[in-house]
Amino acid sequence: MPGGDFHPWIFFILAFWILVCGLGVVAFKKVMYSAVSMVFCFLGVAFAYAALSAPLVAVVQVLVYVGAISIVVIFAIMLTRCRRARATSSSTSRRCSRRRWPSPSPPW
């Protein structure tokens, strides 16, 4: 690097952080946990840009991806969550009501 301040071990730690957060986006079963993992992944990418002496790209990464895209995704998740059905006496678990679309009946 031109400034001589590049440390490979910091970059490898950040790369490992980004990989773990990226796997968390795919592996978590709850969508909100995946969205939070995506935010941490975007922050890791911004820190990697900063470590590579690209502060403008790091700031743009934080403003655009962490500040805008992630908030829009989390806002969309919060708006589209299904409402919890009331627990019935036969079942104590609460499940979201699923819409059943009519299917064509077989000809026989």
CORDAWO-V852154 format. One record per helix or strand. SS is the DSSP state (h for helix, s for strand). FROM is the first residue (numbers start at 1). TO is the last residue. Records with the same first field share a line. If there is no record, write none. Layout:
SS: FROM-TO + FROM-TO
This chain:
h: 8-27 + 31-51 + 55-80
s: 84-84 + 96-96
